[in-house]
Amino acid sequence: MAISNLLYRIYERRLARELTGQPLPRHIGVMVDGNRRWARDMGLTDPNDGHRAGAKHIERFLGWCDELGVEHVTIWLLSTENLSRPKEQLDPLLDIIDELAGELAEDGQPWQLRMVGALDLLPEEHQAALKSAQQRTADKRGMQVNLAVCYGGQREIADAVRSFILEQAATGASLEEVAESIDADSIARHLYMTGQPDPDLVIRTSGEQRISGFLLWQSAYSEFYFCDSNWPDFRRVDFLRAVRSFAIRDRRYGK
């Protein structure tokens, strides 16, 4: 085990050196998948033990991003579809998310939190906990950390279009005028993460190779990296491999 750890540390240093002078992502999105599978593989009977381990791992991941100078990170914690889970599964998961947000918002943490998603679908006590964590970090100047809770890409686009239409209706614009004024920029201004750059790199763990509605609009030209490890087992080596994969790709943006 000691030899294995030493080899990993040597490999980590080599990967880090290879990234020197390479183009690095400003914004990383991550789908923290495989927590429940990790718990099952570890012989744990409570799947929430996997969610707790995954939540603790997020702070480590943010530290790795800080080391590389990443400016924005978006972490998908709960989808709108997850709300249909049985109450005995959903309630503990919401408590874990609240606790995670509170820990990331503590005074000693450098990050500025932003909640993205349809928080109005949550029970009021969870809405309040998440909004409080965001407010407590409003004046921090560290990396922007977006916590995607009750997030669905299709809903985000629908919400953005609805918001734009209501904005135009308030000015007295006719339906025809609203239709003519819709373009990509007008919708983008009403997305949950307006004002932030689109993600350069999107990582998904647990071996699944689909985006499941994550950042549908923003990821049009993102680079994707799929890792077989379940989220709690996602190592710094895996992270550096993902970033190296991004760095060596030729991003042409359709040109």
C-alpha positions as CSV (number, residue, x, y, z in Angstrom):
1,M,0.0,0.0,0.0
2,A,2.8,2.4,0.9
3,I,4.5,1.7,-2.5
4,S,1.3,2.2,-4.3
5,N,0.7,5.6,-2.6
6,L,4.2,6.7,-3.4
7,L,3.7,5.8,-7.1
8,Y,0.5,7.8,-7.2
9,R,2.2,10.8,-5.7
10,I,5.0,10.6,-8.2
11,Y,2.4,10.3,-11.0
12,E,0.4,13.3,-9.6
13,R,3.5,15.4,-9.7
14,R,4.3,14.4,-13.2
15,L,0.7,15.2,-14.4
16,A,0.9,18.6,-12.6
17,R,4.2,19.4,-14.4
18,E,2.7,18.4,-17.8
19,L,0.0,21.1,-17.3
20,T,2.5,23.9,-16.9
21,G,1.9,26.4,-19.6
22,Q,-1.1,24.5,-21.0
23,P,-4.6,26.1,-21.5
24,L,-6.6,25.3,-18.4
25,P,-10.4,25.5,-17.9
26,R,-11.8,28.6,-16.3
27,H,-15.1,26.9,-15.5
28,I,-15.5,23.2,-14.6
29,G,-18.8,21.5,-14.2
30,V,-19.0,18.2,-12.4
31,M,-21.7,15.5,-12.1
32,V,-20.9,13.8,-8.8
33,D,-22.4,10.5,-9.7
34,G,-22.0,7.1,-8.0
35,N,-22.4,7.9,-4.3
36,R,-25.0,5.2,-3.7
37,R,-23.0,2.6,-5.8
38,W,-20.0,3.5,-3.7
39,A,-21.9,2.7,-0.5
40,R,-23.1,-0.6,-1.9
41,D,-19.6,-1.6,-3.0
42,M,-18.3,-0.7,0.4
43,G,-20.8,-3.0,2.0
44,L,-22.8,-0.2,3.6
45,T,-26.5,-0.7,4.1
46,D,-27.5,3.0,4.2
47,P,-27.1,4.7,0.8
48,N,-27.0,8.0,2.6
49,D,-23.5,7.0,3.8
50,G,-22.5,7.3,0.2
51,H,-24.0,10.7,-0.1
52,R,-22.2,11.8,3.1
53,A,-18.9,10.5,1.8
54,G,-19.5,12.3,-1.5
55,A,-20.3,15.6,0.2
56,K,-17.1,15.5,2.2
57,H,-15.2,14.8,-1.0
58,I,-16.5,18.0,-2.6
59,E,-14.3,20.2,-0.4
60,R,-11.2,18.3,-1.5
61,F,-12.2,18.7,-5.1
62,L,-12.6,22.4,-4.7
63,G,-9.1,22.6,-3.2
64,W,-7.8,20.9,-6.3
65,C,-9.6,23.4,-8.5
66,D,-8.2,26.3,-6.5
67,E,-4.6,24.9,-6.9
68,L,-5.0,25.2,-10.7
69,G,-6.6,28.6,-10.6
70,V,-10.0,27.6,-11.8
71,E,-12.4,30.5,-11.4
72,H,-15.8,28.8,-11.5
73,V,-17.0,25.4,-10.5
74,T,-20.6,24.0,-10.9
75,I,-21.5,20.9,-8.9
76,W,-24.8,19.1,-9.6
77,L,-26.1,17.9,-6.3
78,L,-29.8,17.3,-7.0
79,S,-31.9,17.1,-10.1
80,T,-35.6,18.1,-10.5
81,E,-36.2,14.4,-11.2
82,N,-34.6,13.4,-7.8
83,L,-37.5,15.2,-6.1
84,S,-39.7,12.2,-7.0
85,R,-37.7,9.9,-4.8
86,P,-39.5,8.4,-1.7
87,K,-39.5,10.8,1.3
88,E,-37.3,8.4,3.3
89,Q,-34.6,8.8,0.6
90,L,-35.1,12.5,-0.3
91,D,-35.2,14.0,3.2
92,P,-31.8,12.7,4.4
93,L,-30.3,13.8,1.0
94,L,-31.7,17.3,1.4
95,D,-30.2,17.5,5.0
96,I,-26.8,16.5,3.6
97,I,-27.0,19.2,1.0
98,D,-27.9,21.8,3.6
99,E,-25.0,20.7,5.8
100,L,-22.6,20.8,2.8
101,A,-23.6,24.3,1.8
102,G,-23.2,25.5,5.4
103,E,-19.7,24.0,5.7
104,L,-18.6,25.6,2.4
105,A,-20.0,28.9,3.6
106,E,-18.0,28.9,6.9
107,D,-15.8,31.9,7.7
108,G,-12.6,30.1,7.0
109,Q,-13.7,29.1,3.5
110,P,-12.7,31.4,0.6
111,W,-15.4,30.5,-1.9
112,Q,-18.4,32.5,-3.1
113,L,-21.5,30.2,-3.3
114,R,-24.3,30.6,-5.7
115,M,-27.4,28.4,-5.7
116,V,-28.6,27.5,-9.2
117,G,-31.9,25.6,-9.8
118,A,-35.6,25.8,-9.0
119,L,-35.2,26.2,-5.2
120,D,-38.9,27.1,-5.0
121,L,-39.6,23.4,-5.4
122,L,-37.9,22.6,-2.1
123,P,-39.5,22.7,1.4
124,E,-39.1,26.2,2.9
125,E,-36.6,25.2,5.6
126,H,-34.2,23.9,2.9
127,Q,-34.7,27.0,0.7
128,A,-33.8,29.1,3.7
129,A,-30.7,27.1,4.6
130,L,-29.3,27.3,1.0
131,K,-30.1,30.9,0.5
132,S,-28.5,31.7,3.9
133,A,-25.3,30.0,2.8
134,Q,-25.2,32.0,-0.4
135,Q,-25.8,35.3,1.4
136,R,-23.0,34.6,3.9
137,T,-20.5,34.3,1.1
138,A,-21.6,37.2,-1.0
139,D,-18.6,39.4,-0.1
140,K,-16.0,36.7,-0.6
141,R,-13.7,37.0,-3.6
142,G,-12.6,33.4,-4.0
143,M,-13.6,30.9,-6.6
144,Q,-17.3,31.0,-7.6
145,V,-18.9,27.7,-6.6
146,N,-22.3,27.0,-8.1
147,L,-24.4,24.4,-6.2
148,A,-27.0,23.0,-8.6
149,V,-29.9,22.0,-6.5
150,C,-33.3,21.1,-8.0
151,Y,-31.6,21.6,-11.3
152,G,-32.7,20.4,-14.7
153,G,-31.4,21.8,-18.0
154,Q,-34.7,21.7,-19.8
155,R,-36.4,23.5,-16.9
156,E,-33.7,26.1,-16.8
157,I,-34.2,26.9,-20.5
158,A,-38.0,27.0,-20.0
159,D,-37.6,29.3,-17.0
160,A,-35.3,31.6,-19.0
161,V,-37.7,31.9,-21.9
162,R,-40.6,32.5,-19.5
163,S,-38.6,35.2,-17.7
164,F,-37.7,36.9,-20.9
165,I,-41.3,36.9,-22.1
166,L,-42.5,38.4,-18.8
167,E,-39.8,41.0,-19.0
168,Q,-40.9,42.1,-22.4
169,A,-44.6,42.0,-21.5
170,A,-43.9,44.4,-18.7
171,T,-42.7,46.9,-21.3
172,G,-46.0,46.6,-23.2
173,A,-44.5,44.7,-26.1
174,S,-46.9,42.7,-28.3
175,L,-46.6,38.9,-28.7
176,E,-45.3,39.4,-32.2
177,E,-42.7,41.9,-31.0
178,V,-41.6,39.5,-28.2
179,A,-41.3,36.6,-30.7
180,E,-39.2,38.8,-33.1
181,S,-36.8,39.9,-30.3
182,I,-36.0,36.3,-29.0
183,D,-32.4,35.3,-29.8
184,A,-29.7,33.3,-28.0
185,D,-28.3,36.3,-26.1
186,S,-31.7,37.3,-24.8
187,I,-32.3,33.8,-23.4
188,A,-28.8,33.5,-22.0
189,R,-29.3,36.7,-20.0
190,H,-32.1,34.9,-18.1
191,L,-30.3,31.6,-17.3
192,Y,-29.5,30.7,-13.7
193,M,-25.7,31.4,-14.1
194,T,-26.0,34.6,-16.2
195,G,-22.8,36.6,-16.1
196,Q,-20.5,33.6,-15.8
197,P,-18.5,31.9,-18.6
198,D,-19.8,28.7,-19.9
199,P,-18.1,25.6,-18.6
200,D,-15.0,24.6,-20.5
201,L,-14.8,21.1,-19.0
202,V,-17.6,18.9,-17.7
203,I,-16.7,15.8,-15.7
204,R,-19.0,12.9,-14.9
205,T,-18.0,10.1,-12.6
206,S,-19.3,6.5,-12.1
207,G,-18.8,5.4,-15.7
208,E,-22.1,6.8,-17.1
209,Q,-21.6,8.5,-20.5
210,R,-24.5,10.9,-20.8
211,I,-25.2,14.4,-19.7
212,S,-28.7,13.8,-18.3
213,G,-29.8,17.4,-18.8
214,F,-26.8,19.0,-17.0
215,L,-26.1,22.5,-18.3
216,L,-27.8,21.8,-21.6
217,W,-27.5,25.3,-22.9
218,Q,-24.1,26.2,-21.4
219,S,-22.3,23.0,-22.5
220,A,-22.8,23.5,-26.2
221,Y,-19.0,23.7,-26.7
222,S,-17.8,22.2,-23.5
223,E,-15.3,19.3,-23.5
224,F,-16.5,16.2,-21.7
225,Y,-14.6,13.8,-19.6
226,F,-16.1,10.5,-18.3
227,C,-14.4,8.7,-15.4
228,D,-15.2,5.1,-14.3
229,S,-14.6,5.9,-10.6
230,N,-17.6,6.5,-8.3
231,W,-17.5,10.1,-6.9
232,P,-16.1,9.3,-3.4
233,D,-13.2,7.4,-5.1
234,F,-12.4,10.2,-7.6
235,R,-8.8,11.0,-6.9
236,R,-6.6,14.0,-7.6
237,V,-4.9,11.8,-10.2
238,D,-8.2,11.4,-12.0
239,F,-8.8,15.1,-11.8
240,L,-5.5,15.9,-13.3
241,R,-6.0,13.4,-16.1
242,A,-9.3,15.1,-16.9
243,V,-7.6,18.5,-17.0
244,R,-4.8,17.1,-19.1
245,S,-7.4,15.7,-21.5
246,F,-8.9,19.1,-21.8
247,A,-5.6,20.8,-22.3
248,I,-4.5,18.7,-25.3
249,R,-7.8,19.0,-27.2
250,D,-8.2,21.4,-30.2
251,R,-11.2,23.5,-29.4
252,R,-12.5,24.9,-32.7
253,Y,-16.0,26.0,-31.6
254,G,-17.4,24.7,-34.9
255,K,-15.1,26.8,-37.0
